[in-house]
Amino acid sequence: MAVALLAGLGPGLLATVSAGLIAGYWILSPVGRFAINSPLTAWGWRFFVGMGLFMSVVAELYRRNRSKAAAYDREVALRASRESPAPAGGTN
């Protein structure tokens, strides 16, 4: 999720898939092979990858909404500066 927040959806998805593959190869038994022997382990691995994908999508939606909110705030500030009266200071 941190990668998705910092870099976007694509890198977030890549990090999730990479972490899932690494976990499947080096952490889950039998270590060193992509073979999951237990249904519970298979379910846990799918849950891990699925939650990573879900969090990447949520992080991307958050990034987009923050960007839209910042653009809206800039637009409001620009409109306010345009509508404010010019300072009344004459030169002598």
Order of alpha helices (4+ residues) and beta strands (2+ residues): alpha-alpha-alpha
